Amino acid sequence: MTDTEQTSHQASQAQATEAQVSEAQALADLVIYESILAAAQKIEGAVLGTPCLPAPRLSELTGAEVFVKYENMQVTGAFKERGALVKLLSLSEKERARGVIAVSAGNHAQGVAYHASRLGIKATIVMPALTPFVKISATRGFGAEVVLVGDTLAEAKAEADRLAEAHGYVWVHPYDDVEVIRGQGTIALEMLAAQPDLDMLVVPVGGGGLIAGMAVAAKAIKPQIEVIGVETVLYPGMWGALYNKEVRCEGATIAEGIAVRDIGLITQEVIKRTVDDILLVKESTLEQAINAYLTLQRTIAEGAGAAGLAAMLSDRERFVGKRVGLVLCGGNIDPRLLSKIVVRELARDGRVVSIRIDTPDKPGVLGEIAMTIGNMQGNVVDVAHHRLFLNVPAKGATLDVTFEAFTAQHGTDIVQALREKGYTVKHLDVAQAVG
């Protein structure tokens, strides 16, 4: 992390001149309900009208009546293609001939690449080198030229600026563009058409394009509806702007799709006028939400896509008894990361238990331990036998065992049974045990 990346939100926004702020305010005035309706007509048939369905198991989990908008069903796996397509359709023939350029950690990249290819427009996408491979591969698969530069979006943006200047490419901004904001707003039109009685929309926030467009559309249709944004505690840029707080945006997050430091100027203006609140969520709660979507809804959510549900899990009382619409805005998560999250959640629930047992180094001990666990219907999934640890007696050994249990209490009962047989048992962090 460079010193540049660790600058505060206020310091970053201070770079905006009065003229830029004034221009942003004027452009924000152009994001109106009628323009979002027009955007919906433009993309009809080219972007999937995804379902917005009741989620009874999430309702049981949160105490609210939950409805999920499945934007992870889009061709590119995320909502971003809505705004990208509206922007591309707004270009003149001369602009299309020049080609377009975008900076993205993945979902915007895929949206631009897919629809630019459909429309016969050359697309160059600059991505940070640390972008998950699944998103890099997908973007190339949709026909774009991908350039990998730097560790951060800021470094990728600098390279994109250079390429745009050198080749005359037209910018397709991921969020701070009137056409893009209008495109994202079409999600709210569909949600309220499907579920007109919603009390709240809970929307992930990165640069602000999604929530800005949705808030304008939703408030026009139903002025009393609450629109709540969600950011991670590591990247609270829009929260800082909304409440005039100095914040720092830094750190590794599983919600890289909303890990935005330099939030939009246009989106800020729209959000200040239309959004009711922004909540901040922790990484552990994002993991819980990703796991809940997978195990309860049988659908895949990336970190950003799960942010709305994470907010409901973080502040349950805020939502209890309300009819809440969640935007599952993307499902492009690295399968390896998803598998790690599932195991970690099993450990948090006490259904995967890792223990260290001090044993005498003699035949039959491993068998007795395995038999004890098996007789109680536990399932051993990993064993590591250590004889050379210096803190273990020369005639002793240490055994690390990871096993599955039906419930946390079941796991506790198995550990107690081992202790009753005379073994010294200590609990391990599952990450330490599994890898």
C-alpha positions in Angstrom: 0.0 0.0 0.0 1.5 3.3 -1.1 1.3 6.6 0.8 -0.9 7.8 -2.0 -3.4 5.0 -1.5 -3.6 5.8 2.3 -4.8 9.4 1.8 -8.0 10.3 3.6 -11.2 10.7 1.8 -11.4 14.4 2.5 -7.9 15.0 1.2 -8.8 13.1 -2.0 -12.0 15.1 -2.5 -10.2 18.4 -1.8 -8.5 17.9 -5.1 -11.9 18.7 -6.8 -12.0 22.4 -7.8 -15.1 24.6 -7.3 -15.7 24.4 -11.0 -15.6 20.6 -11.0 -18.1 20.5 -8.1 -20.3 23.0 -9.8 -20.3 20.9 -13.0 -21.0 17.7 -11.0 -24.1 19.4 -9.5 -25.3 20.4 -12.9 -24.8 16.9 -14.2 -26.6 15.4 -11.2 -29.6 17.5 -12.2 -29.8 15.4 -15.5 -30.3 12.1 -13.6 -34.0 12.2 -13.5 -36.8 9.5 -13.5 -37.7 10.1 -17.1 -34.1 9.6 -18.3 -34.0 6.3 -16.4 -37.2 5.2 -18.1 -35.6 6.1 -21.4 -32.5 4.0 -20.5 -34.7 1.0 -19.7 -36.2 1.2 -23.2 -32.8 1.4 -24.8 -31.4 -1.8 -23.1 -34.6 -3.8 -23.2 -33.8 -7.2 -24.8 -30.1 -6.7 -24.6 -29.8 -6.9 -20.8 -31.6 -9.5 -18.8 -34.6 -8.3 -16.7 -33.5 -10.3 -13.7 -36.0 -11.7 -11.2 -36.8 -10.1 -7.9 -38.1 -12.9 -5.7 -39.0 -13.6 -2.1 -36.3 -15.2 0.0 -38.1 -17.0 2.9 -34.9 -18.4 4.4 -33.2 -15.0 4.4 -36.3 -13.6 6.0 -36.1 -16.2 8.8 -32.4 -15.3 9.2 -32.9 -11.6 9.5 -36.4 -11.1 10.9 -37.4 -9.0 7.9 -39.4 -9.9 4.8 -36.6 -10.2 2.2 -36.7 -10.0 -1.6 -33.6 -10.5 -3.7 -32.9 -9.0 -7.1 -30.6 -11.5 -8.8 -28.2 -9.4 -10.9 -25.7 -12.2 -10.7 -27.8 -13.8 -13.4 -26.6 -11.3 -16.1 -24.5 -12.7 -18.9 -21.4 -11.1 -17.2 -22.5 -12.1 -13.7 -23.1 -8.6 -12.5 -25.3 -5.5 -12.9 -22.5 -3.3 -14.5 -23.5 -4.1 -18.0 -26.7 -2.0 -17.7 -24.8 1.3 -17.3 -22.0 0.2 -19.7 -24.6 -0.5 -22.4 -26.5 2.8 -21.9 -23.2 4.7 -22.2 -22.1 2.8 -25.3 -25.4 3.4 -27.0 -25.0 7.1 -26.4 -21.8 7.4 -28.4 -21.7 8.9 -31.9 -20.5 6.9 -34.8 -17.2 8.8 -34.7 -16.8 8.0 -31.0 -17.5 4.3 -31.6 -14.8 4.3 -34.3 -12.2 5.6 -31.9 -12.8 2.7 -29.5 -13.4 2.9 -25.7 -11.3 2.5 -22.6 -12.3 1.6 -19.0 -10.6 1.0 -15.7 -12.1 -1.8 -13.6 -11.3 -4.5 -11.0 -13.7 -6.8 -13.0 -17.4 -6.4 -13.3 -17.5 -3.0 -15.1 -14.7 -4.4 -17.3 -16.8 -7.4 -18.3 -19.9 -5.3 -18.9 -18.0 -2.9 -21.2 -16.2 -5.8 -23.0 -19.3 -7.8 -23.6 -21.5 -5.0 -25.0 -18.7 -3.3 -26.9 -18.0 -6.6 -28.7 -21.7 -7.0 -29.5 -21.8 -3.4 -30.9 -18.5 -3.8 -32.9 -16.6 -1.3 -30.7 -13.0 -1.9 -29.8 -12.6 -2.0 -26.0 -9.4 -1.7 -24.0 -9.7 -2.5 -20.3 -7.0 -1.5 -17.8 -7.1 -3.6 -14.6 -4.9 -3.8 -11.5 -2.5 -6.7 -11.6 -4.0 -8.2 -8.4 -7.5 -8.5 -9.9 -8.9 -12.0 -9.4 -8.0 -14.2 -12.3 -11.6 -15.3 -12.9 -12.5 -11.6 -13.8 -9.4 -11.1 -16.0 -10.1 -14.3 -17.9 -13.8 -13.4 -18.3 -13.0 -9.9 -19.6 -10.6 -11.3 -22.2 -13.2 -13.9 -23.1 -15.7 -11.2 -23.9 -13.3 -9.8 -26.5 -11.6 -6.9 -24.8 -7.9 -6.1 -24.8 -6.8 -6.3 -21.2 -3.9 -4.4 -19.8 -2.7 -5.3 -16.3 -0.9 -2.4 -14.4 -0.1 -1.7 -10.8 -1.6 -3.0 -7.5 -4.4 -0.4 -7.3 -7.2 1.2 -9.3 -5.4 4.5 -9.0 -2.3 3.1 -10.7 -4.4 1.4 -13.4 -6.2 4.7 -13.9 -2.9 6.5 -14.6 -2.1 4.0 -17.3 -5.5 4.3 -18.8 -5.2 8.1 -18.9 -2.0 7.7 -20.8 -3.5 5.2 -23.3 -6.6 7.3 -23.8 -4.4 10.4 -24.6 -2.2 8.4 -26.9 -4.9 6.6 -28.9 -8.0 8.9 -28.6 -10.1 6.3 -26.8 -13.5 7.3 -25.3 -13.8 6.9 -21.6 -16.5 4.6 -20.1 -16.4 5.5 -16.5 -17.5 2.8 -14.0 -19.8 5.1 -12.0 -19.3 8.9 -12.4 -21.1 9.3 -15.6 -24.7 10.4 -16.2 -25.4 7.7 -18.8 -24.0 5.0 -16.5 -26.0 6.2 -13.5 -29.2 6.1 -15.6 -28.5 2.6 -16.7 -28.0 1.3 -13.2 -31.2 3.0 -12.1 -33.2 0.6 -14.2 -32.7 -2.0 -11.5 -35.0 -0.1 -9.2 -37.7 0.2 -11.9 -37.7 -3.6 -12.2 -37.6 -4.2 -8.4 -40.6 -1.9 -7.7 -42.5 -3.3 -10.7 -42.1 -6.8 -9.2 -42.5 -5.9 -5.6 -44.3 -2.5 -5.2 -44.8 -2.8 -1.5 -41.1 -2.7 -0.6 -40.3 -0.5 2.4 -36.5 -0.4 1.8 -33.9 -0.9 -0.8 -30.5 -1.9 0.5 -27.8 -1.2 -2.1 -24.0 -1.8 -2.2 -21.9 1.3 -2.6 -18.5 1.6 -4.3 -18.2 4.7 -6.5 -21.9 5.3 -6.1 -23.3 4.8 -9.6 -25.7 1.9 -8.6 -27.3 3.5 -5.6 -27.5 7.0 -7.2 -29.5 5.7 -10.2 -31.6 3.4 -8.1 -32.4 6.1 -5.5 -33.6 8.6 -8.1 -35.9 6.0 -9.7 -37.2 4.6 -6.4 -38.0 7.9 -4.8 -39.8 9.0 -8.0 -42.0 5.9 -7.9 -42.4 5.7 -4.1 -41.2 8.8 -2.3 -41.6 7.2 1.2 -39.3 4.3 0.4 -36.0 4.2 2.3 -32.8 3.8 0.3 -29.9 2.5 2.4 -26.3 2.2 1.1 -23.7 -0.3 2.3 -19.9 0.1 2.3 -17.1 -1.9 4.0 -15.5 -0.5 7.0 -12.2 -0.5 5.0 -13.6 1.7 2.3 -16.1 4.1 3.8 -15.6 6.9 1.2 -19.3 7.7 0.4 -20.2 7.4 4.1 -17.6 10.1 4.8 -18.9 12.3 2.1 -22.5 11.9 3.2 -21.7 12.8 6.8 -18.8 15.1 6.2 -16.4 12.8 8.1 -12.7 12.3 7.4 -12.1 8.6 6.6 -9.3 6.4 5.4 -9.8 3.9 2.6 -7.3 1.1 2.7 -6.8 -2.6 3.2 -7.6 -6.0 1.6 -11.3 -6.8 1.4 -13.3 -9.6 -0.1 -15.6 -7.0 -1.5 -13.2 -5.6 -4.0 -16.1 -4.6 -6.2 -16.9 -1.8 -3.8 -13.3 -1.1 -2.6 -13.3 2.4 -4.0 -11.3 5.3 -2.6 -12.0 8.0 -5.2 -15.8 8.2 -5.1 -17.7 10.0 -7.8 -18.5 13.7 -7.8 -21.8 13.4 -9.7 -22.8 10.4 -7.6 -22.0 12.2 -4.4 -24.4 15.0 -5.4 -27.2 12.6 -6.3 -26.7 10.5 -3.1 -26.8 13.5 -0.8 -30.2 14.4 -2.3 -31.8 11.0 -2.3 -30.1 8.4 -0.1 -31.4 8.0 3.5 -28.3 6.4 5.1 -25.1 4.4 4.5 -24.1 1.5 6.8 -20.7 0.0 7.2 -20.0 -3.7 7.4 -17.1 -5.8 8.6 -15.3 -8.5 6.6 -16.5 -11.3 8.8 -20.1 -10.3 8.3 -19.5 -10.2 4.5 -18.2 -13.8 4.7 -21.3 -14.8 6.7 -23.6 -13.2 4.0 -21.8 -14.9 1.1 -22.2 -18.2 2.9 -25.9 -17.5 3.6 -26.5 -16.8 -0.1 -24.8 -20.1 -1.0 -26.3 -22.4 1.6 -29.7 -20.8 2.1 -30.5 -19.5 -1.4 -28.3 -21.8 -3.5 -26.8 -18.9 -5.4 -23.4 -17.3 -5.6 -22.7 -13.8 -4.3 -19.3 -12.0 -4.5 -18.3 -9.8 -1.6 -19.9 -6.7 -3.0 -23.0 -8.6 -4.0 -23.5 -9.8 -0.4 -23.0 -6.4 1.2 -26.8 -5.7 1.5 -27.4 -8.9 3.4 -24.3 -8.2 5.5 -25.8 -4.9 6.5 -29.0 -6.6 7.6 -27.0 -9.1 9.7 -24.9 -6.3 11.2 -27.9 -4.1 12.3 -30.8 -6.5 12.6 -33.1 -4.1 14.6 -32.9 -1.6 11.7 -34.7 -4.0 9.4 -36.9 -6.3 11.5 -40.5 -6.4 10.3 -39.7 -4.4 7.1 -40.1 -5.5 3.5 -36.6 -5.2 2.2 -35.3 -5.4 -1.3 -31.6 -6.6 -1.6 -29.6 -6.2 -4.8 -27.3 -9.2 -5.3 -25.3 -7.1 -7.7 -22.7 -9.6 -8.7 -21.6 -13.3 -8.4 -18.0 -13.2 -9.8 -16.1 -14.6 -6.9 -13.0 -16.7 -7.2 -14.0 -20.3 -6.5 -11.0 -20.8 -4.2 -12.0 -17.9 -2.1 -15.6 -19.1 -1.9 -14.5 -22.5 -0.7 -12.3 -20.9 2.0 -15.3 -18.8 3.1 -17.5 -21.9 3.4 -15.0 -23.7 5.6 -14.5 -20.6 7.8 -18.2 -20.3 8.3 -18.5 -24.0 9.2 -15.8 -23.3 11.8 -17.5 -20.2 13.2 -20.7 -22.3 13.5 -18.8 -25.1 15.3 -19.5 -27.6 12.6 -15.8 -27.9 11.6 -13.6 -28.4 14.7 -9.8 -28.4 14.8 -8.0 -29.6 17.9 -4.5 -30.5 19.0 -4.1 -33.5 21.2 -0.9 -34.4 23.2 -0.5 -38.2 23.1 2.0 -40.9 24.1 4.0 -42.1 21.0 2.8 -45.7 21.0 0.8 -48.0 18.7 -3.0 -47.8 18.7 -3.3 -44.2 19.9 -4.3 -42.7 16.6 -6.8 -45.6 16.1 -8.4 -45.0 19.5 -8.8 -41.3 18.8 -10.3 -41.9 15.4 -12.6 -44.6 16.9 -13.8 -42.2 19.6 -14.7 -39.5 17.1 -16.3 -42.0 14.7 -18.4 -43.7 17.4 -19.9 -40.3 18.2 -20.7 -39.8 14.4 -18.0 -37.2 13.9 -16.2 -37.2 10.6 -12.4 -36.8 10.5 -11.3 -34.7 7.5 -7.7 -34.0 8.3 -4.9 -35.4 10.6 -1.3 -34.2 11.1 1.0 -36.2 13.4 4.0 -34.3 14.9 6.8 -36.1 16.7 9.6 -33.5 16.3 8.1 -30.4 18.0 10.6 -29.4 20.6 7.8 -28.7 23.2 6.7 -32.3 22.9 8.4 -34.9 25.1 10.7 -37.3 23.3 8.4 -40.2 24.0 5.3 -38.2 23.1 3.6 -36.8 20.0 1.2 -34.1 19.0 -1.8 -34.9 16.9 -3.8 -32.2 15.0 -7.2 -33.4 14.0 -9.9 -31.6 12.1 -13.4 -33.2 12.2 -16.9 -32.3 11.1 -19.8 -32.2 13.6 -23.6 -31.8 13.1 -23.8 -28.8 15.5 -21.5 -26.8 17.8 -22.8 -28.9 20.8 -22.1 -32.1 19.0 -18.5 -30.9 18.5 -18.2 -30.0 22.1 -19.5 -33.5 23.2 -16.8 -35.2 21.0 -14.0 -33.1 22.5 -15.3 -33.9 26.0 -15.3 -37.6 25.2 -11.6 -37.4 24.2 -10.8 -35.6 27.4 -12.6 -38.3 29.4 -10.3 -40.8 27.9 -7.4 -38.9 29.4 -6.2 -36.9 26.4 -5.2 -33.2 26.7 -7.1 -31.4 24.0 -6.7 -27.8 22.8 -8.8 -26.0 20.2 -7.0 -24.6 17.1 -8.0 -21.8 14.7 -9.4 -23.6 11.7 -7.3 -21.5 9.4 -4.2 -22.6 11.2 -5.3 -26.3 10.9 -6.7 -26.3 7.4 -4.2 -24.0 5.7 
